[in-house]
């Protein structure tokens, strides 16, 4: 998580701040091990609120459009199907934006 935060921090404009929405996974917790860069703020979601977590809609889209009603013979077949589904989705950034956008989470300027 620290490497992930450092990478995000390096991509934030010098006069900007990033707000990361977290869903409460153990590695998202602040404490003595998480190093939070100065230009990042964390916004934890309330417990048991999947409707507020945009990634839940991404997983739902992948399941409905690529991975439903499938039977896989091997673990490798599952991984291949998931990779194919993911690659098909990321080829369409506008679709990702439409699935995961929230009116309350738009960019603002000061």
C-alpha positions as CSV (number, residue, x, y, z in Angstrom):
1,X,0.0,0.0,0.0
2,X,2.9,2.4,0.8
3,X,4.3,1.9,-2.7
4,X,0.8,2.5,-4.2
5,X,0.4,5.7,-2.2
6,X,3.9,6.9,-3.3
7,X,3.1,6.3,-6.9
8,X,-0.3,8.1,-6.7
9,X,1.5,11.0,-4.9
10,X,4.0,11.3,-7.6
11,X,1.3,11.8,-10.2
12,X,-0.6,14.5,-8.3
13,X,0.1,18.1,-9.6
14,X,2.2,20.2,-7.3
15,X,-0.7,22.5,-6.4
16,X,-3.2,19.7,-5.9
17,X,-4.3,17.1,-3.4
18,X,-5.6,13.6,-4.0
19,X,-8.5,12.2,-2.0
20,X,-8.5,8.4,-2.0
21,X,-11.7,6.6,-1.2
22,X,-11.0,3.4,0.8
23,X,-13.3,0.6,1.7
24,X,-11.8,-0.5,5.0
25,X,-9.4,-3.3,4.0
26,X,-6.8,-4.0,6.7
27,X,-4.0,-2.6,4.4
28,X,-6.0,0.7,4.1
29,X,-5.8,1.4,7.8
30,X,-3.6,4.1,9.1
31,X,-1.2,3.3,11.8
32,X,2.5,2.9,12.3
33,X,3.0,1.0,9.0
34,X,1.1,3.2,6.5
35,X,3.1,6.1,5.3
36,X,0.7,8.8,4.0
37,X,2.2,11.3,1.6
38,X,1.4,15.0,2.4
39,X,-0.6,15.5,-0.8
40,X,-3.0,12.6,-0.2
41,X,-6.0,12.5,2.1
42,X,-7.9,9.3,2.9
43,X,-11.7,9.1,2.9
44,X,-12.8,5.8,4.4
45,X,-16.3,4.5,3.4
46,X,-18.7,3.6,6.1
47,X,-18.8,-0.2,6.9
48,X,-21.2,-2.3,4.8
49,X,-21.7,0.3,2.1
50,X,-20.9,-1.4,-1.2
51,X,-23.2,1.0,-3.1
52,X,-20.7,3.8,-2.3
53,X,-17.7,1.9,-3.6
54,X,-17.3,2.4,-7.4
55,X,-15.2,-0.7,-7.8
56,X,-18.2,-2.9,-6.8
57,X,-19.9,-1.7,-10.0
58,X,-16.8,-2.6,-12.1
59,X,-16.8,-6.2,-10.6
60,X,-20.6,-6.4,-11.2
61,X,-20.1,-5.3,-14.9
62,X,-17.4,-7.9,-15.4
63,X,-19.4,-10.7,-13.9
64,X,-22.6,-9.8,-15.9
65,X,-20.9,-9.2,-19.2
66,X,-17.9,-11.6,-19.3
67,X,-17.9,-14.1,-16.5
68,X,-21.4,-15.2,-15.8
69,X,-22.8,-18.7,-16.7
70,X,-19.3,-20.0,-17.2
71,X,-17.8,-23.3,-16.1
72,X,-14.1,-23.5,-15.9
73,X,-12.1,-26.7,-16.1
74,X,-8.9,-25.4,-14.5
75,X,-7.6,-22.6,-12.3
76,X,-5.6,-21.4,-15.3
77,X,-8.9,-21.2,-17.3
78,X,-10.4,-19.0,-14.6
79,X,-7.3,-16.7,-14.6
80,X,-7.4,-16.5,-18.4
81,X,-11.1,-15.6,-18.5
82,X,-10.6,-12.9,-15.8
83,X,-7.6,-11.4,-17.6
84,X,-9.5,-11.4,-20.9
85,X,-12.5,-9.7,-19.3
86,X,-10.3,-7.1,-17.6
87,X,-8.4,-6.4,-20.8
88,X,-11.7,-6.0,-22.7
89,X,-12.9,-3.5,-20.1
90,X,-9.8,-1.4,-19.9
91,X,-9.8,-1.0,-23.7
92,X,-12.8,1.2,-23.1
93,X,-11.9,3.9,-20.6
94,X,-15.1,5.8,-21.2
95,X,-17.1,2.7,-20.2
96,X,-15.1,2.5,-17.0
97,X,-15.8,6.2,-16.3
98,X,-19.5,5.7,-16.9
99,X,-19.7,2.7,-14.6
100,X,-17.6,4.1,-11.7
101,X,-18.3,7.8,-11.7
102,X,-20.2,9.3,-8.8
103,X,-21.7,12.8,-8.8
104,X,-20.4,13.4,-5.3
105,X,-16.8,12.5,-6.3
106,X,-16.0,14.9,-9.1
107,X,-12.8,16.9,-9.5
108,X,-12.9,20.4,-7.9
109,X,-10.7,23.3,-8.2
110,X,-10.0,25.8,-5.5
